[in-house]
Amino acid sequence: MFLGLIGSALSRAGARRRKSENSNTPPLPQPLVVNDSTDICVCLQSGGFASLINISQFFIIAQTGPVSSTVVGHVKTCSIVALGWATSGRAIGDKSVLGVMIAIGGIMA
């Protein structure tokens, strides 16, 4: 009984798919294909660094407490933003500099 229901549902889905193939609907996106071993290495490195950051958070919380962990997280975020600005070559606006200074001042307070 259950297999009969699944079979009829699948046949209806197939009929709908054939009907939609004939209409003007856009095609479904294709899956991501990795063509280069460099892409795989970058993904593995990113995962490795993320794991190291998570492990370091455990050590920070164990040694100093959750408030210090939060402060370190904010410092990390500000440094990522600063490095992004430094490496992008784009002009930095006055409001952006002021915002970073306020954020760093809040971290130090």
C-alpha positions as CSV (number, residue, x, y, z in Angstrom):
1,M,0.0,0.0,0.0
2,F,2.7,2.5,1.0
3,L,4.9,1.6,-2.0
4,G,1.9,2.1,-4.3
5,L,1.4,5.6,-2.9
6,I,5.0,6.5,-3.4
7,G,5.0,5.1,-6.9
8,S,1.9,7.1,-7.9
9,A,3.4,10.3,-6.3
10,L,6.6,9.8,-8.3
11,S,4.7,9.3,-11.5
12,R,2.7,12.5,-10.9
13,A,6.0,14.4,-10.2
14,G,7.5,13.0,-13.4
15,A,4.5,14.1,-15.4
16,R,4.7,17.6,-13.8
17,R,8.4,17.8,-14.6
18,R,7.8,16.8,-18.3
19,K,5.0,19.5,-18.5
20,S,7.3,22.2,-16.9
21,E,10.1,21.3,-19.3
22,N,7.9,22.2,-22.2
23,S,6.9,25.6,-20.7
24,N,9.0,28.8,-20.6
25,T,10.3,28.3,-17.0
26,P,14.0,29.0,-16.5
27,P,16.3,26.0,-16.0
28,L,17.4,25.0,-12.5
29,P,20.9,26.1,-11.5
30,Q,23.6,23.5,-12.1
31,P,25.6,22.1,-9.2
32,L,29.0,23.6,-8.4
33,V,31.9,21.8,-10.2
34,V,35.4,22.2,-8.8
35,N,37.8,22.1,-11.6
36,D,41.0,23.0,-9.9
37,S,42.9,21.5,-7.0
38,T,43.6,25.0,-5.7
39,D,39.9,25.5,-5.0
40,I,40.0,22.3,-2.9
41,C,43.1,23.5,-1.0
42,V,41.6,26.9,-0.3
43,C,38.4,25.3,1.1
44,L,40.4,22.9,3.3
45,Q,42.5,25.7,4.6
46,S,39.5,27.8,5.4
47,G,37.9,24.9,7.3
48,G,41.2,24.3,9.2
49,F,41.5,28.0,10.2
50,A,37.9,28.1,11.3
51,S,38.5,25.0,13.5
52,L,41.6,26.6,15.0
53,I,39.6,29.7,15.8
54,N,36.8,27.7,17.5
55,I,39.4,25.7,19.5
56,S,41.1,29.0,20.6
57,Q,37.8,30.3,21.8
58,F,37.5,27.3,24.2
59,F,40.9,28.1,25.6
60,I,40.1,31.8,26.0
61,I,36.9,31.1,27.8
62,A,38.5,28.5,30.0
63,Q,41.4,30.9,31.0
64,T,39.7,34.3,31.2
65,G,36.0,34.0,31.0
66,P,33.2,34.7,28.5
67,V,33.5,38.5,28.6
68,S,37.1,38.4,27.5
69,S,36.1,36.0,24.8
70,T,33.5,38.5,23.5
71,V,36.1,41.3,23.6
72,V,38.6,39.1,21.6
73,G,35.8,38.4,19.1
74,H,35.2,42.1,18.6
75,V,38.9,42.8,18.2
76,K,39.0,40.0,15.6
77,T,36.1,41.6,13.7
78,C,37.7,45.1,13.8
79,S,41.0,43.7,12.6
80,I,39.3,41.8,9.7
81,V,37.6,45.0,8.6
82,A,40.8,47.0,8.9
83,L,42.8,44.4,6.9
84,G,40.0,44.4,4.3
85,W,40.3,48.1,3.9
86,A,44.1,48.0,3.7
87,T,44.2,45.3,1.0
88,S,41.2,46.5,-1.1
89,G,42.8,49.8,-2.1
90,R,39.5,51.6,-1.8
91,A,39.3,55.0,-0.2
92,I,38.3,55.1,3.5
93,G,35.7,57.7,4.4
94,D,35.8,59.8,7.6
95,K,32.7,58.2,9.0
96,S,34.2,54.7,8.6
97,V,37.4,55.7,10.4
98,L,35.3,57.3,13.2
99,G,33.2,54.1,13.4
100,V,36.2,51.9,13.8
101,M,37.7,54.2,16.4
102,I,34.4,54.2,18.4
103,A,34.4,50.4,18.2
104,I,38.0,50.0,19.3
105,G,37.3,52.5,22.1
106,G,34.4,50.5,23.2
107,I,36.5,47.3,23.3
108,M,39.2,49.0,25.4
109,A,36.7,50.5,27.9
